[in-house]
Amino acid sequence: MEEERAAERPSLADRLREALPQRSALLTAVAFGLLVAWWISFHEIACGCMSIRESVPLAYTYGSCYAFGLGTALGALVALGMAQRGKLPLVEKRVLGTAALGAGLNALFTLCTSLNWYAAAAVAELLLNATAVLVVVSFMPLWKPLSRADSVFCLVLVGAICLISNNGIMPLLVHEGGNVVAVAPVQLVLLIGAVFLFRALLRKDDGAGSALELQEQAREQAAFHFSARPLEEIGHRAPFPWPLAFHLAVYCCLFGIMHVEASTLISPFLDRNIPYACGALAAVTLFCLLLMGRSRSPYLWPKIRNVVFPLAMVSFLLLPYLDTVGSFVPVAFINGAVVLYEFLVVLGIFSIARESPVPLSVAAAWAALIASLAFFIGSVLCHGLINFVSRDVLMQDGSNIVVFALLMAATFWVGDDRRAGKLWGMRINLPPNQMAAIRMRGKCAVLAATFGLTPRETEILELLAEGQRPPQIAEKLVISVSTARTHVKNLYAKVGAHSQIEVSDLVNAVDERDIPPQAQL
């Protein structure tokens, strides 16, 4: 008996394989990890190594912070405009084009910093950030098929890649080489590796078609089947989520202030990098503890309220210790709070895209735009206080009270997961008949994708499911009755039905769990 139970018990290898994401998910995580590591290296590493050169003016350090915020905002704004117009598809030529542009800007940045052309280097960094965020938002749809558990695992993998690259390999090269040229080859390797994996993902063929073909099919279906058309017909539109925007802006502005304060008071590059690395490692570990495991709660807002909120407040209260021998602890706290918050925000964006009609690229672009502008404002505010007022202003009791009040408002105005869901239209309070109509159309969308129905045949399917006959269909679609009967006959042939009753039974048999999130609402 014991031997049989032991045989039924899964081995460690089987449990490990079950816990790991699919190969495509791992490739996606590694591709994004390499790309993000390349992106943030210009501010965290390449610009930081300039601090060991005494000839670098202080204004260049400020320009680097501003270039990061404004460049990210510029790229997010362009991505948002393209995504809202449906002009942000995954195409291979865009991968190669942006890779060539990124490599060229990488070389330009390296040349400018080597020749002490700091203003030109700041401009190059601004364009680099704009290019990077545009690429990141463009490839966000690759995350859409991933489950929540896979998303958490892949985010941890992205964080690990950034830690190894930007807090391990590059600082050692900076310390040995003493110049941005020492890290330029590593940056290019990261970019080339990301491009190679993205091309492999776009060409990947699992029997159902490559990622490009599947995406094109999804775009064609989304133009008709999975749009917000049912909500528009009943006059419902989700309002802009001002509480979420305010929440993101307050936190990112505060993180911008603390980041600049830490960078200004602790000038040696390696002295900053070690606590940065420890804070990031602690954040990744805490993220795993909060979200990994089947028994973990899937809700995000309680974690932001109970973990990130006090961590951010403690980080601000530790600012007075930055210019003392105890600077390691506050710097680690600051970076830990930033990284943990970023992970939870990204996971929240995935949840929004899975559970609402908001496309993943649009949600990501909005978040990047608000966060980068808030970070820029925080950087400018901190620089102004340090140079024109006094940095002691940030360490007084009045500042603590203001920051605490803002964090309280930003955290608790949003509320819990249910309120956050309503803000993006994830949970819409509609009458039962309207919700039933939306679910019925979602089931028809599943059948349309399954049997390859045309947009007109899908309309016919929806009307048949509502119980309408060919004369009523003809009147509704402004076509002749004979044309309506022809469409019905073709539809019957495609779905293998012989009567309207069989069509209705076929629609009702669709499992609601198979309805795409954009059609569930």
Summary of the structure (lengths in Angstrom):
residues: 521
radius of gyration: 26.2
end to end distance: 49.4
largest distance: 86.4
contacts: 1723
relative contact order: 0.10
helix: 79%
strand: 0%
